[in-house]
Amino acid sequence: MMEFTEAYKAKGPCCFSPNARYLAVSVDYRLVIRDVVSLKVVQLFSCVDKISYIEWALDSEYILCGLFKKPMIQAWSLTQPEWTCKIDEGPAGISYARWSPDSRHILTTSDFQLRLTVWSLVNTACVHVQWPKHASKGVSFTKDGKFAAICTRKDCKDYVNLLSCHTWEIMGIFAVDTLDLADIEWSPDDSAIVVWDSSLDYKVLIYSPDGRCLFKYQAYESGLGVKTIAWSPCGQFLAVGSYDQMIRIFNHLTWKIFAEFTHLSSVRGPCSAAVFKEVDEPLQFDMSGLCMSDEFIKGDSDNPPEGPVRIRYKVMELPISLPFQKPPADKPNPKQGIGYPL
């Protein structure tokens, strides 16, 4: 049986701390920190404007609030409630903010991607990186947190800037062979960097930290390309999901395709896959309305019933055709292909 707590007021984003001990809840301009077990209020902070975004530092000691309407960033400390930090970029504005791996620096991106600024909470120093490619993407840190790769664009050309997270000095800059770089990701072992082009041009490139192109792949032309990319936790495989309903797995030693999987519209036997269908069943309450009966009313899964329901999963027999809806040609970002999140 599932148990629920009493309802608490919330009017904005909320998230758990990385150590799973606290829950941060925004209520307009107030930030409420609750203990996960007891749900008692641990700290209560008041911002100068409505909270649009919150993010915990990796050590769970600090939390930042994005007041993007102001625009401004405010940061708070759980161990030192009297400590506070306020970041205001002035006319440049702030479109996004994130923590560095050491939890002692905040990276902000100005409006129109004019610059990315690294703010130190230790000595109040700041470092600027001109022309970041994206606001919320295009930044990746090594697993040990020692280096950062930041994508920039200048003179219609994409670049990768390598920065030391200790001094935040630029260690190197190299151009990448993309038309419109979509994102960047360090490998889990920090030995390679993968970049990929926008969905309009299928292109995946692997670079070494010194800027050498180790691998370049293009599955096809004249069609929507890469939708998502993910490294395996061990770093030995790279998965590339595309709009052609296929996922391609690459080996990190040879950069050859190790396996290919297709998202089929129908599943036929013999097949080891099990297909589950989500079915909604209405719940029947007793006269007091306080407890649920074990009896369920039959319902049509194609026409979900109104009111409280229980969700169960029914094993389907093969062959079976999966639901498919052709995306409209006049709308961007079609819901097709292999991707996460959807």
Secondary structure, 3 states (H helix, E strand, C coil): CCCCCCCCCCECCEEECCCCCEEEEEECCEEEEEECCCCCEEEEEECCCCCCEEEECCCCCEEEEEECCCCEEEEEECCCCCCEEEECCHHHCCCEEEECCCCCEEEEECHHHCEEEEEECCCCCEEEEECECCCCCCEEECCCCCEEEEEEEECCEEEEEEEECCCCCEEEEEECCCCCEEEEEECCCCCCEEEEECCCCCCEEEECCCCCEEEEECCCCCCCCEEEEEECCCCCEEEEEECCCEEEEEECCCCCEEEEEECCCEECCCCCCCCEEEEEEEEEECCCCCCEEEEECCCCCCCCCCCCEEEEEEECCCCEECCCCCCCCCCCCCCCCCCCCC
